[in-house]
Amino acid sequence: MRGSPGRGKSASTSRRKPFSCFAAFNPPSQHQDLEGRQPRIQLRPIQEHNEPREAEKDARNERCSPDRDFRPGVGRLAAAPCHVCSGVQSQPLKQRVSPQAAVLSFMKKQAKKEQKEVEEEGLCCCEYVNRHGERSHIATCCCDCEDLDDACDRFFKREPQKPESLSQIATVVSDRIRVPWLWGGAQKLDLSIVPPLILLPALLHLAALHFLLGIVVLMALPGLVLWYYYFTHRKKGRTLFFLSLALFSLAYMYYLFIWEVLPRGDVGRVELVAVTSGVILTLLALLHTKRDPGVVRLDNDDVHSTVTYYAPLPDRDSSFNAGRQEVSQTAASRAGSTEQEGAELESSRRNWCSVCRVVRPPRAGHCRICGVCVLRLDHHCVWINNCVGQANHRSFLLTLVFFLFTSLYGISLALQSVCPRQNVLTALLYCPGVYNQYSTALCFTCAWYSSMVTGGLLHLLLVQLINISHNVTEREARAALREKTARSAYWGLVVDTGVYTQGLRGNWSEFISMGDKLKPASPADLV
């Protein structure tokens, strides 16, 4: 019956036919007959459909190839955008950016834009801009801790933690621990500052309970410090742990001197003024040492430019290497190729720093921890978290001298107050009845701790004085001992390279006046 279109058809014809990718190429209106039957479709190989596309792709690559505009002696020219690529390869010298990198770059730009807007508006002393570029408050440090919640859930469910969960938690914690600041909002607090503030008082108070505990703690404390030093030194990373330990040790020893030693009545006003002046002078010298150590600035006359030439050299045959000769020259060596200029060129290549993009002067070195080249680099001191170079070497030596005098004088006053019947030298080894009272035991323990720190810094001062007398830096001494090109004595304590020495008087004269030879850095010299 024609009145119902679906009644006369079978179940197979009334079902909905599955979708086929070939239906897009063959519309039903062109292949169905009058009775609605579907003819058999002839499958063709896929290569027949892809051949025109591959040909079009090859033609587009030929038109937009970066090698199309390559000229010898000039380089590769930037190709103009064509109507096919729509500017995709308009800059062939730049690499194509992946979608993930593009999204990440866009997010960074948005974060910087939001941070700039927030800074223009002004921040309260308790507000800050987090790592996502959003405005936040230190009171919300425990809010939205998704990474910490996930880690706790996995811990209670006894599930394995994600490999990146601990690093993400550490990043979040380091970003949210802030200190209120009046200018620029709350400032980030480095986590490496915190352990000395907690461990040092706890260990010293523990060592004051019994002399056996004191021996164990005082022997384990240098081991922990050395372990942390080699752990961070292997990673070549900067840390504020040692600077925090040095400053807090000085402040805590001065605090105990005021609150434990001074009330006993054995220390007068003159001694108190002397110790206080020594602490202030040490801090001022340390502040001056923390300044610029003498970073090598970029000089336009020393810039190294490598150019490839395709013309034959005058003293070589033109048929050599098909008339092509690659020569790396500087602007000065192009004017005339003399032996002196060749030696200077070789020296510049040897002293060229690929990281800082500068030519290092003689005796300068690159610090892998600070990431800069320093004039007359001596060493990187972890106790000041800075390099010791030509600009701050004198103030570094002055800091050691001030600290050692202050520390030795404070130790002698503390031992005279705790053990008045003993000599200063023997009281440190034998002081009967010192552990009868907790306050005297704490002062005695702190005197031992200060003596250990003083002994280490006294060795450092002795090495510095010997190196200055021989006009050699610590970096040069280690390199000479490694290469066996220097004379050493007293188990490597005295190292004489004989390269820059001018006699004892001349070496000290050069050391005292070397900071005055530095020219002030101008903004044009900055890279």
C-alpha positions as CSV (number, residue, x, y, z in Angstrom):
1,M,0.0,0.0,0.0
2,R,1.4,3.3,-1.1
3,G,-0.3,5.3,1.7
4,S,2.2,4.2,4.3
5,P,5.8,4.5,3.1
6,G,7.3,2.3,5.9
7,R,4.8,-0.7,5.7
8,G,5.8,-2.3,2.4
9,K,9.5,-2.3,3.2
10,S,11.4,-5.0,4.9
11,A,13.2,-4.8,8.3
12,S,16.6,-4.6,6.6
13,T,15.6,-1.7,4.4
14,S,13.8,0.2,7.2
15,R,16.9,0.2,9.5
16,R,19.2,3.2,9.5
17,K,22.3,2.5,7.5
18,P,25.7,2.9,9.3
19,F,27.7,5.9,8.5
20,S,30.5,5.4,6.0
21,C,33.4,7.7,5.2
22,F,32.7,7.1,1.5
23,A,29.3,8.6,1.8
24,A,30.9,12.0,2.0
25,F,32.5,11.5,-1.4
26,N,29.4,9.8,-3.0
27,P,26.1,11.7,-2.1
28,P,23.0,9.5,-1.9
29,S,21.1,11.6,-4.4
30,Q,23.6,10.7,-7.2
31,H,23.9,6.9,-6.6
32,Q,20.4,5.8,-5.6
33,D,18.1,4.6,-8.3
34,L,14.3,5.1,-8.6
35,E,13.5,2.1,-6.5
36,G,15.7,3.3,-3.6
37,R,18.2,0.5,-3.9
38,Q,21.8,1.3,-3.1
39,P,24.3,0.2,-5.8
40,R,27.6,-1.4,-4.9
41,I,30.3,1.1,-4.1
42,Q,33.7,0.5,-5.7
43,L,36.5,1.1,-3.2
44,R,39.5,2.9,-4.6
45,P,42.9,3.0,-3.0
46,I,43.6,5.7,-0.5
47,Q,46.7,6.8,-2.4
48,E,44.5,8.1,-5.3
49,H,42.8,10.6,-2.9
50,N,46.1,11.6,-1.2
51,E,48.1,12.1,-4.4
52,P,46.7,15.6,-5.2
53,R,47.2,16.6,-1.5
54,E,50.8,15.4,-1.5
55,A,51.5,17.2,-4.7
56,E,50.0,20.4,-3.3
57,K,52.0,20.0,-0.1
58,D,55.3,19.6,-2.1
59,A,54.5,22.7,-4.1
60,R,53.8,24.7,-1.0
61,N,57.0,23.5,0.6
62,E,58.9,24.4,-2.6
63,R,57.5,27.9,-2.6
64,C,58.1,28.5,1.1
65,S,61.4,26.6,1.5
66,P,63.9,28.6,3.6
67,D,66.7,27.4,1.4
68,R,65.2,29.1,-1.6
69,D,66.6,32.5,-0.6
70,F,70.0,31.3,0.6
71,R,73.0,33.2,-0.8
72,P,76.6,32.3,-0.2
73,G,78.5,34.8,1.9
74,V,75.2,36.6,2.9
75,G,73.3,34.0,4.8
76,R,69.7,33.0,4.7
77,L,67.1,35.7,4.0
78,A,63.7,35.8,5.7
79,A,61.1,34.6,3.2
80,A,57.9,36.7,2.6
81,P,54.6,35.1,3.6
82,C,52.8,33.4,0.7
83,H,49.0,33.1,0.2
84,V,49.2,29.3,0.8
85,C,51.0,29.4,4.2
86,S,49.3,32.6,5.3
87,G,52.5,33.6,7.1
88,V,53.1,30.3,8.9
89,Q,56.7,30.1,7.6
90,S,57.3,33.8,7.1
91,Q,60.2,33.6,9.5
92,P,62.1,30.4,8.6
93,L,65.0,31.3,11.0
94,K,62.7,30.8,14.0
95,Q,61.5,27.4,15.1
96,R,57.9,26.6,15.1
97,V,56.2,26.8,18.5
98,S,54.1,23.9,19.7
99,P,50.6,24.5,21.0
100,Q,51.6,23.7,24.5
101,A,54.5,26.2,24.4
102,A,52.2,28.8,22.9
103,V,49.6,28.3,25.7
104,L,52.4,28.4,28.4
105,S,53.8,31.6,26.9
106,F,50.4,33.2,26.8
107,M,49.8,32.3,30.4
108,K,53.1,33.8,31.4
109,K,52.3,37.0,29.6
110,Q,48.9,37.2,31.3
111,A,50.5,36.7,34.7
112,K,53.1,39.4,34.0
113,K,50.3,41.7,32.9
114,E,48.2,41.1,35.9
115,Q,51.2,41.5,38.2
116,K,52.0,44.8,36.6
117,E,48.5,46.0,37.1
118,V,48.5,44.9,40.7
119,E,51.8,46.7,41.3
120,E,50.4,49.8,39.8
121,E,47.4,49.7,42.1
122,G,49.6,49.1,45.2
123,L,49.8,46.3,47.7
124,C,49.1,46.2,51.4
125,C,51.9,45.1,53.7
126,C,50.2,41.6,54.0
127,E,49.3,41.2,50.3
128,Y,51.4,39.7,47.5
129,V,51.3,38.4,44.0
130,N,51.5,34.6,43.9
131,R,53.3,32.5,41.3
132,H,50.1,32.5,39.1
133,G,50.1,36.3,39.0
134,E,47.0,36.6,41.2
135,R,46.6,38.9,44.2
136,S,46.6,37.0,47.5
137,H,46.9,37.6,51.2
138,I,49.1,35.9,53.8
139,A,46.0,35.0,55.9
140,T,44.9,32.7,53.1
141,C,48.1,30.6,53.2
142,C,46.1,27.5,54.2
143,C,43.4,27.9,51.7
144,D,43.1,26.0,48.3
145,C,45.8,23.4,49.2
146,E,44.7,20.9,46.5
147,D,48.2,19.3,46.2
148,L,48.5,18.9,50.0
149,D,44.9,17.5,50.2
150,D,45.6,15.0,47.5
151,A,48.9,13.9,49.1
152,C,47.1,13.4,52.5
153,D,44.3,11.5,50.9
154,R,46.7,9.1,49.2
155,F,48.6,8.7,52.5
156,F,45.6,7.7,54.5
157,K,44.3,5.5,51.7
158,R,47.7,3.8,51.5
159,E,48.1,4.7,47.9
160,P,51.4,5.6,46.2
161,Q,52.2,9.2,45.9
162,K,52.6,11.0,42.6
163,P,56.2,11.6,41.5
164,E,55.6,15.3,41.2
165,S,53.4,15.8,44.3
166,L,56.3,16.6,46.8
167,S,57.9,19.1,44.4
168,Q,54.5,20.8,43.9
169,I,53.9,21.0,47.6
170,A,57.3,22.4,48.2
171,T,56.7,25.0,45.5
172,V,53.4,26.0,47.0
173,V,54.7,26.2,50.5
174,S,57.8,28.3,49.4
175,D,55.4,30.7,47.6
176,R,53.0,31.2,50.5
177,I,55.5,31.6,53.3
178,R,55.7,35.4,53.4
179,V,56.8,38.2,55.7
180,P,54.8,41.4,55.9
181,W,56.7,44.3,54.4
182,L,55.8,47.9,54.1
183,W,57.1,48.4,50.5
184,G,56.0,46.2,47.7
185,G,53.8,43.9,49.8
186,A,54.7,40.7,51.7
187,Q,58.1,39.4,50.8
188,K,58.9,35.7,50.1
189,L,60.9,33.9,52.8
190,D,63.5,31.4,51.7
191,L,63.0,28.0,53.4
192,S,66.7,27.5,53.8
193,I,66.8,30.3,56.4
194,V,64.4,28.4,58.8
195,P,66.5,25.3,59.9
196,P,69.3,27.2,61.6
197,L,66.8,29.3,63.6
198,I,65.3,26.1,65.0
199,L,68.1,23.5,65.1
200,L,70.9,25.7,66.7
201,P,69.1,26.7,69.9
202,A,67.5,23.2,70.3
203,L,70.9,21.4,69.9
204,L,72.7,23.8,72.3
205,H,70.1,23.5,75.0
206,L,70.2,19.7,74.5
207,A,74.0,19.7,74.9
208,A,73.7,21.6,78.1
209,L,71.8,18.8,79.9
210,H,74.8,16.5,80.3
211,F,78.4,16.4,79.3
212,L,77.9,13.2,77.3
213,L,75.1,14.8,75.3
214,G,77.4,17.8,74.8
215,I,80.1,15.7,73.3
216,V,77.7,13.9,71.0
217,V,76.0,17.1,69.8
218,L,79.2,19.1,69.4
219,M,80.6,16.2,67.3
220,A,77.5,15.7,65.2
221,L,76.9,19.4,64.5
222,P,80.0,19.9,62.2
223,G,79.1,16.7,60.4
224,L,75.6,17.9,59.6
225,V,76.9,21.2,58.3
226,L,79.5,19.5,56.1
227,W,76.9,17.0,54.8
228,Y,74.6,19.8,53.8
229,Y,77.5,21.7,52.2
230,Y,78.5,18.8,50.0
231,F,74.8,18.1,49.2
232,T,74.2,21.7,48.0
233,H,77.7,22.0,46.4
234,R,77.0,19.0,44.2
235,K,73.9,20.6,42.8
236,K,75.7,24.0,42.3
237,G,72.8,25.9,43.8
238,R,72.6,29.0,45.9
239,T,71.4,28.6,49.5
240,L,70.9,30.9,52.4
241,F,71.4,28.2,55.0
242,F,75.1,29.0,55.8
243,L,74.5,32.8,55.8
244,S,71.6,32.3,58.1
245,L,73.6,30.0,60.4
246,A,76.5,32.5,60.5
247,L,74.3,35.5,61.3
248,F,72.1,33.7,63.8
249,S,75.1,32.2,65.6
250,L,76.6,35.7,66.0
251,A,73.2,37.1,67.2
252,Y,72.5,34.1,69.5
253,M,75.9,34.2,71.1
254,Y,75.6,37.9,71.7
255,Y,72.1,37.3,73.2
256,L,73.4,34.7,75.6
257,F,76.3,37.0,76.5
258,I,73.9,39.8,77.5
259,W,71.4,37.6,79.4
260,E,73.6,34.9,80.9
261,V,77.1,36.2,81.3
262,L,76.6,39.9,82.0
263,P,74.2,39.5,85.0
264,R,76.9,37.6,86.9
265,G,78.8,40.8,87.5
266,D,82.2,39.7,86.1
267,V,81.9,41.8,82.9
268,G,82.2,45.5,83.1
269,R,81.0,48.3,80.8
270,V,84.3,48.5,78.9
271,E,84.1,44.8,78.0
272,L,80.5,45.2,77.0
273,V,81.3,48.1,74.8
274,A,84.2,46.3,73.2
275,V,82.1,43.2,72.4
276,T,79.2,45.3,71.1
277,S,81.5,47.3,68.9
278,G,83.1,44.2,67.5
279,V,79.7,42.8,66.6
280,I,78.7,46.0,64.9
281,L,82.0,46.3,62.9
282,T,81.6,42.7,61.8
283,L,78.1,43.3,60.5
284,L,79.2,46.4,58.7
285,A,82.1,44.7,57.0
286,L,79.9,41.8,56.1
287,L,77.4,44.2,54.5
288,H,80.1,45.7,52.4
289,T,81.4,42.3,51.4
290,K,77.9,41.3,50.2
291,R,78.1,44.0,47.5
292,D,79.3,43.5,43.9
293,P,82.4,41.3,44.0
294,G,83.6,42.8,40.6
295,V,81.4,41.3,37.9
296,V,83.0,41.3,34.4
297,R,80.9,43.7,32.3
298,L,80.4,43.6,28.6
299,D,83.0,45.6,26.6
300,N,82.1,46.5,23.0
301,D,85.7,46.4,22.0
302,D,86.0,42.7,23.1
303,V,82.9,41.4,21.5
304,H,83.7,38.2,19.6
305,S,82.0,38.0,16.2
306,T,82.5,34.9,14.1
307,V,82.0,35.3,10.3
308,T,82.3,32.7,7.6
309,Y,84.1,33.8,4.4
310,Y,84.0,32.1,1.0
311,A,87.0,34.0,-0.5
312,P,90.4,32.2,-0.7
313,L,93.2,33.3,1.6
314,P,96.1,35.3,0.1
315,D,98.7,32.6,1.1
316,R,96.7,29.6,-0.1
317,D,95.8,28.2,-3.4
318,S,92.5,29.2,-4.8
319,S,91.7,25.7,-5.9
320,F,91.9,24.4,-2.3
321,N,88.5,23.3,-1.1
322,A,86.8,24.6,-4.3
323,G,87.7,28.2,-3.4
324,R,86.0,28.0,0.0
325,Q,87.8,28.6,3.2
326,E,86.1,29.1,6.6
327,V,88.0,31.5,8.9
328,S,86.9,32.8,12.3
329,Q,88.2,36.3,12.8
330,T,87.5,39.3,15.0
331,A,87.2,42.9,13.7
332,A,90.8,43.7,14.8
333,S,92.4,40.7,13.0
334,R,90.7,41.5,9.7
335,A,92.9,44.6,9.3
336,G,96.2,42.7,9.4
337,S,97.1,39.1,10.3
338,T,100.2,39.5,12.5
339,E,101.6,37.1,15.0
340,Q,100.7,39.4,17.9
341,E,97.1,39.7,16.8
342,G,97.0,36.0,16.3
343,A,98.1,35.5,19.9
344,E,95.6,38.0,21.2
345,L,92.9,36.2,19.2
346,E,93.9,32.8,20.7
347,S,93.9,34.3,24.2
348,S,90.4,35.8,23.6
349,R,89.1,32.5,22.4
350,R,90.5,30.8,25.5
351,N,89.1,33.4,27.9
352,W,85.7,33.6,26.1
353,C,82.8,32.8,28.4
354,S,80.0,31.2,26.5
355,V,77.5,31.7,29.4
356,C,78.1,35.4,30.1
357,R,79.0,36.3,26.5
358,V,82.1,38.2,27.6
359,V,85.9,37.9,27.2
360,R,87.3,37.3,30.7
361,P,90.4,39.4,31.7
362,P,93.4,37.6,33.1
363,R,92.8,35.9,36.5
364,A,89.0,36.3,36.1
365,G,86.8,33.3,36.5
366,H,83.2,32.1,36.0
367,C,81.2,31.1,39.1
368,R,78.8,28.3,38.4
369,I,76.8,29.1,41.5
370,C,76.3,32.8,41.0
371,G,76.3,32.4,37.2
372,V,78.6,35.4,36.5
373,C,82.2,36.1,35.7
374,V,84.2,37.8,38.5
375,L,87.4,39.8,38.3
376,R,90.3,38.1,40.1
377,L,87.9,35.4,41.4
378,D,89.2,33.9,44.7
379,H,86.4,31.5,45.6
380,H,82.7,31.4,46.3
381,C,82.0,31.7,50.0
382,V,78.9,30.0,51.2
383,W,79.0,31.8,54.5
384,I,78.3,35.1,52.9
385,N,76.4,33.6,49.9
386,N,78.5,35.6,47.5
387,C,81.7,35.4,45.5
388,V,85.0,36.8,46.7
389,G,86.6,38.8,44.0
390,Q,88.6,41.9,43.2
391,A,86.0,44.4,44.6
392,N,85.2,42.8,47.9
393,H,88.3,40.7,48.8
394,R,89.6,43.4,51.2
395,S,86.3,43.7,53.0
396,F,86.1,39.9,53.2
397,L,89.4,39.8,54.9
398,L,88.4,42.6,57.3
399,T,85.2,40.7,58.2
400,L,87.2,37.7,59.2
401,V,89.5,39.8,61.3
402,F,86.7,41.6,63.1
403,F,84.8,38.4,63.8
404,L,87.8,36.5,65.1
405,F,88.8,39.2,67.5
406,T,85.2,39.6,68.8
407,S,84.8,35.9,69.1
408,L,88.0,35.2,71.0
409,Y,87.4,38.1,73.3
410,G,83.8,37.0,74.0
411,I,84.9,33.4,74.7
412,S,87.5,34.5,77.2
413,L,85.0,36.7,79.0
414,A,82.5,33.8,79.2
415,L,85.0,31.3,80.5
416,Q,86.3,33.7,83.1
417,S,82.7,34.2,84.3
418,V,81.8,30.5,84.3
419,C,85.2,29.1,85.6
420,P,86.8,32.0,87.6
421,R,89.4,29.7,89.3
422,Q,90.7,28.2,86.0
423,N,93.0,29.7,83.4
424,V,91.3,30.7,80.1
425,L,93.2,28.0,78.1
426,T,92.6,25.2,80.6
427,A,89.0,26.2,81.4
428,L,87.8,25.1,78.0
429,L,89.1,21.6,78.7
430,Y,88.6,21.2,82.4
431,C,86.0,23.2,84.4
432,P,84.8,21.2,87.4
433,G,81.2,21.8,88.5
434,V,80.1,23.5,85.4
435,Y,77.2,21.2,84.8
436,N,75.8,21.7,88.3
437,Q,73.7,24.7,87.1
438,Y,71.9,24.8,83.7
439,S,72.9,28.4,83.0
440,T,76.6,27.8,83.5
441,A,76.4,24.6,81.4
442,L,74.7,26.5,78.6
443,C,77.4,29.2,78.6
444,F,80.1,26.5,78.6
445,T,78.5,24.7,75.7
446,C,78.1,28.0,73.7
447,A,81.8,28.7,74.5
448,W,82.7,25.3,73.0
449,Y,80.5,26.0,69.9
450,S,82.1,29.4,69.4
451,S,85.6,27.9,69.7
452,M,84.8,25.4,67.0
453,V,83.5,28.1,64.6
454,T,86.5,30.3,65.5
455,G,88.9,27.6,64.7
456,G,87.5,27.0,61.3
457,L,87.5,30.7,60.4
458,L,91.0,31.0,61.8
459,H,92.2,28.4,59.3
460,L,90.4,30.3,56.5
461,L,92.1,33.5,57.6
462,L,95.5,31.8,57.6
463,V,95.0,30.4,54.1
464,Q,94.0,33.9,52.9
465,L,97.1,35.6,54.4
466,I,99.4,33.0,52.8
467,N,97.8,33.3,49.4
468,I,97.9,37.1,49.5
469,S,101.6,36.9,50.4
470,H,102.3,34.8,47.3
471,N,99.9,36.7,45.1
472,V,97.8,33.7,44.3
473,T,94.0,33.2,44.6
474,E,92.3,30.1,46.0
475,R,91.0,29.2,42.6
476,E,94.5,29.4,41.0
477,A,96.0,27.4,43.9
478,R,93.5,24.6,43.5
479,A,94.0,24.5,39.7
480,A,97.8,24.5,40.1
481,L,97.7,21.6,42.6
482,R,95.4,19.7,40.3
483,E,97.7,20.2,37.3
484,K,100.8,19.8,39.5
485,T,102.3,23.1,38.2
486,A,103.0,24.7,41.6
487,R,105.2,24.3,44.6
488,S,103.4,23.3,47.7
489,A,104.5,23.0,51.3
490,Y,102.9,22.1,54.7
491,W,100.4,19.7,53.3
492,G,99.2,22.1,50.6
493,L,98.7,25.0,53.0
494,V,101.4,27.1,51.1
495,V,101.0,27.1,47.3
496,D,103.3,29.2,45.2
497,T,102.6,29.3,41.4
498,G,105.3,31.9,40.7
499,V,103.3,33.5,38.0
500,Y,102.1,36.8,39.5
501,T,104.4,37.1,42.5
502,Q,106.2,40.5,43.0
503,G,107.7,39.8,46.4
504,L,106.0,40.1,49.8
505,R,105.8,43.9,49.8
506,G,104.7,44.1,46.2
507,N,102.0,41.5,46.6
508,W,100.5,43.2,49.6
509,S,100.7,46.5,47.9
510,E,98.8,45.2,44.9
511,F,96.2,43.6,47.2
512,I,95.5,46.8,49.1
513,S,95.2,48.9,46.0
514,M,93.5,46.5,43.6
515,G,90.0,47.7,44.6
516,D,90.8,51.2,43.5
517,K,91.5,50.1,39.9
518,L,88.0,49.2,39.2
519,K,86.0,51.5,37.0
520,P,82.4,52.1,38.0
521,A,79.8,50.1,36.0
522,S,77.7,52.1,33.6
523,P,74.2,51.1,32.5
524,A,75.6,50.7,28.9
525,D,77.9,47.9,30.0
526,L,75.1,45.7,31.3
527,V,74.1,42.8,29.0
